[in-house]
């Protein structure tokens, strides 16, 4: 079974648009882009196009590639203090001279629709998330859309990053999965992976996962975005693994669209939360 992220994301975006139109709130998302990286510019453009589809207002804050940490922090403060803005997304990665951790921590937690602020990560791990990071949230939506059993499932997450691997583990743990987080120091990775009912890969290595690493019938979720010989591909050798897996996401067309759909959902939730706290 090929898990169609574009189809599921389209349904989620339709739902967000309906919620926005019927709620009486007007969400607004601000994106912060530093520099001229083509990939980052493309991702920001896609996010603004999604905002237009779901009737969320969006504004762009663009800084030069030479911007300093203090200049970026000043822009974040400006957006934090703007009552018309509900969500702030800082497009990563940042230029080397900009301190990423300081920038992430500067975003007001109630506007942190990426879910990366330490307060929001803490709420996620406590089991009371405000905004879950968009990619792991999108993966959970995909699993539910295809009625894939999570409770009690042996799940291996390849990658321990703070934006995907670790929050992915927290979300799955909240749903009673049994979690293994694998990383570059994991011993006998192939054996660990072959025990898993669900594999989520976010290692950033093109076609790293091959058919001999997957248990027959397992669900394989490929979060990887890599380029090999000029072509976009995931962490999973799709052509090999699709004949072994019970269900698999393609790249492109799998998790990527769900990340953007989750961002729209978080932005809408931020607007609703703000409208509720403003009621006297």
Secondary structure, 3 states (H helix, E strand, C coil): CEECHHHHHHHHHHHHHHHHHHHCCCCEEEEEEECCCHHHHHHHHHHHHHHHHCCCEEEEEEECCCCCHHHHHHHHHHHHCCCCCCEEEECCCCCCCCCHHHHHHHCCHHHCCCCCCHHHHHHHHCCCCCCCCHHHHHHHHHHHHCCCCCCCCEEEEECCCCCCHHHHHHHHHHCCCEEEEECCCCCCHHHHHHCCCEEEECCCCCCCECHHHCCCCCEEEECCCEEECCEEECCECHHHHCCCCCEEECCCCCHHHHHHHHHHHHHHHHHHHHHHHCCC
